[in-house]
Amino acid sequence: QVQLKESGPGLVAPSQSLSITCTVSGFSLTNYGVHWVRQPPGKGLEWLGVIWAGGSTNYNSALMSRLSISKDNSKSQVFLKMNSLQSDDTAMYYCARDRAGNYYAMDYWGQGTSVTVSS
Amino acid sequence: DNQMTQTTSSLSASLGDRVTISCRASQDISNYLNWYQQKPDGTVKLLIYYTSRLHSGVPSRFSGSGSGKDFSLTISNLEQEDIATYFCQQGNTLPYTFGGGTKLEIK
């Protein structure tokens, strides 16, 4: 079955960088895109970006200067890297599969990984 | 950015009720509107995509409608397991954006 699982550092110091890995199973990254979405505590969902099956990316313009998404198809892993973290980057970070078919929906989600920015 | 507004942030209903949750886009999004359910443990699931298409495995008591700027999610015959927060999301233009969520509680 389709599964996505995020793994991250948990705690990041202010001004440092964040790296999160999304490991997928049950589908191939050569056929599906993967989105990243985050949710600050008690708040709503914010779309961060997507890496499409062909490897191209789109980012939320508000974060584009600090954000990078890449992948390793052979390892079934997608990577999120964000620079210069501040306290308002504290959030649950989710990866989610794009449904495909040009509907731009996220059909399966990981459980999320919590990131706290604090010294 | 295309702002998505869910004017009702919380909603209380009784088991067996028919519940409707609304979502409005600031710009026309055609039918590129998706609905998600987030359970209290943080688990997120797709319910409806492209306004009215039911995602695999989602109970038929969930349905969606609308077009352009105004959309709604309807849950007929509310069940205990439907306690969750519901988010809409537009997929018409980048960046994809979500509504603020509607938290559904049981009376």
Interface residues (C-beta under 8 A of the other chain):
Chain A: H35 V37 Q39 G44 L45 E46 W47 N58 Y59 N60 S61 A62 M92 Y94 A96 R99 Y103 Y104 A105 M106 D107 Y108 W109 Q111 G112
Chain B: D1 Y32 N34 Y36 G42 T43 V44 K45 L46 Y49 Y50 R53 H55 F87 Q89 G91 N92 L94 P95 Y96 T97 F98 G99 G100 G101
